[in-house]
């Protein structure tokens, strides 16, 4: 199950460098490609707004 980013995202960039498979795309609110996500949770652990969770 892929992780998802909620509307709480402030596009701070903390999660981008944590993703080992480059599944996170930048934008006003970041998004995670579910086909690339390996469910490691690295992104969720560094999100300052708790905007990333398991779907």
Contact map, one row per residue, 1 for C-alpha under 8 A:
1110000000000000000000000000000001000010000000000000011
1111000000000000000000000000000111101110000000000000011
1111100000000000000000000000000101001010100000000001111
0111110000000000000000000000001100000000000000000001111
0011111110000000000000000000111100000000000000000011100
0001111110000000000000000000100000000000000000000011000
0000111110000000000000000000100000000000000000000010000
0000111111000000000000000000000000000000000000001110000
0000111111110000000000000000110000000000000000001011000
0000000111110000000000000001100000000000000000001000000
0000000011111000000000000111110000000000000000000000000
0000000011111100000000000000000000000000000000000000000
0000000000111111100000000000000000000000000000000000000
0000000000011111110000000000000000000000001001110000000
0000000000001111111000010000000000000000011101100000000
0000000000001111111001011000000000000000001000000000000
0000000000001111111100000000000000000000000000000000000
0000000000000111111100000000000000000000011001000000000
0000000000000011111111110000000000000000011000000000000
0000000000000000111111000000000000000000000000000000000
0000000000000000001111100000000000011100000000000000000
0000000000000001001111111000000000010000000000000000000
0000000000000000001011111000000111011000000000000000000
0000000000000011001001111100011110000000000000000000000
0000000000000001000001111110011110000000000000000000000
0000000000100000000000011111111000000000000000000000000
0000000000100000000000001111111000000000000000000000000
0000000001100000000000000111110000000000000000000000000
0000111011100000000000000111111000000000000000000000000
0000100010100000000000011111111100000000000000000000000
0001100000000000000000011110111110000000000000000000000
0111100000000000000000111000011111001000000000000000000
0100000000000000000000111000001111111000000000000000000
1110000000000000000000100000000111111000000000000000000
0100000000000000000000000000000011111000000000000000000
0000000000000000000011100000000011111100000000000000000
0110000000000000000010100000000111111111000000000000000
0100000000000000000010000000000000011111000000000000000
1110000000000000000000000000000000001111100000000000010
0000000000000000000000000000000000001111110000000000000
0010000000000000000000000000000000000011111110000000010
0000000000000010011000000000000000000001111111000000000
0000000000000111011000000000000000000000111111100001000
0000000000000010000000000000000000000000111111100111100
0000000000000000000000000000000000000000111111100000000
0000000000000110010000000000000000000000011111110000000
0000000000000110000000000000000000000000001111111111000
0000000000000100000000000000000000000000000001111110000
0000000111000000000000000000000000000000000000111110000
0000000100000000000000000000000000000000000100111111100
0000111110000000000000000000000000000000000100111111100
0011110010000000000000000000000000000000001100100111110
0011100000000000000000000000000000000000000100000111111
1111000000000000000000000000000000000010100000000001111
1111000000000000000000000000000000000000000000000000111
